[in-house]
Amino acid sequence: MAQEFKDYSDEVRLHRYSIVRYLLVIVGTISLVLGIIGIFTPVLPTTPFLLLTAACYARASQKFYNWLMNNKYFGNFIRDWRIHKAIPLKAKIIAVASIVITMTISAIFAPIIYVRIGMAIIGICVIVYILRFPTKKKED
């Protein structure tokens, strides 16, 4: 079933200078790439980068902003955050599990105890940061 296209153009407030709009598209695209990488890496957060992308595109281009908001993967992150200000339970579980697994494997191969301790501290801080956000309630 195809997702219905919604026009989000009313949320776009284009910057008056075209050079700034071009720069915002570049920054937004870099942020989008980092957000995509964040989906697969536990230490790089996805949602903040997607929110930055949305903010940049909203000031730079109706076309890019509509594409992002209607994207079947990225649009959900942004809309969920805007509406609920919460992270889905499944996303929290995957994020915490990924951090624990990758940090544990990395610590096993770290030759210096201080590196292991540093990794553990970073992992714990990121987990605490993720868990501080409210959990999105299931929609009926």
N, C-alpha and C positions, 0 to 999 in steps of 0.2 A: 504494500500500500504506500503510495507516494505521499510525502509530507506536503501539506498545504503551504503555499508561499504567503507570508504575511509581509506587508509593507511597513517598515520601521522608519521611513523617511522623516516622519514628524519628530523623531528623536535626534535627528542630525542637525547640528548647528555648524555649518561650514565656516572655517576661519577665513577672514577676508583676504589674506595674502596667499597667493598660490604657492609660493616657495615654502611657506609654513605647512600648507596642506601636503605637499610632496614629502617634506620631512616627517610629517605625522604618519603618512602611509608607510614610509621606510621603518620608522620606529615601531609602528603597529605590526608590521610584517615580521620584524626581528622578534618582537614579543610573542607573536603567534608561533613562530618556529621554536622558541624556548618553551612555550606552553606545550607544544606537541612533544618535545623531548621530555618534558616533565611528566607526561603520561607514562613513559617507560622507565624513568629514573626516579628513585625514591627521594632524593635530596632536593630535586628541583620541583617547586610547586607548579601546578598547572593553572588553577583558577586565577591567581593574581595576574599571571601573564595574559590570560584570556580577557580579564577585566581591563587591563591596560590596553590591549589590542582594541577592544570595543570602544574605549574612551578615545583613542587616537583616531580610529576610523570614523567615529561620530563627529569629529571635527574636521575630517579630511575628505570623506567620500560617501555619498549615499549608496553607491553601488557596492563598495567593499563592506560597508556597515550592514546592508541588507543581506549580502552573501553570508557574513559571519553570523548574524542573528538567525538566519534560516538554515544554517548548516546543521545537519542532523546530529553531529557530535558536539561541536563547539557551542552552538546556540543553546543547547540544554544546560551546559555549565553556567553560562551567563544568566539565562533566564531564571534558573534555580537559585542562583546567588541573589539576584535582584528581588525575587519574590519572597524567598524563605530565609535568606541570610544564614543558610545552614548547608552542611555537607551531608550527602546521602551516606547511610551506614555502610553500604557496600564499598563506597569509595574510601571511607576511613579504614575499613578492615584491610582492603588491598594496599593502601598506602603504608599502614603500620606493619603489615606482614612483609612488604617489600623492603622496608627499612631494616627490620630485624634480620631478614635473610641476607641482604647484601652487606650490611655492616658486619654481621657475624662471619660471613665468608671472607670479607676483606680483612677483618681482624685476625683471622687464623693465619693469613699469609703476611701480616705486618711483622717485620723482624724486631721492632723496638717497642717496648712496653708503653712508652709515652705516646706513641702513635695509636696503639690500641685504646689507651685511656681517652685520648682526644677523640677518636672515632666514636667511642661509647658515649661520651658527653654530647657530641654533635647529634648522634642518633636519638638519644633521649630528649634533647631539646626540641628536635624536629617533631618527634612523636607527641610531646607535651603540647607543642604549638598546634598540631593538627587536632588533638583531642579537646583543645579549648573551645573550638568552634562548636556551635550547637549541631545536633544531628537532625537531619531533615526527616520529618515524620512521613510515613508511608501515606500516599494518596489513595483514597478508596475509589 
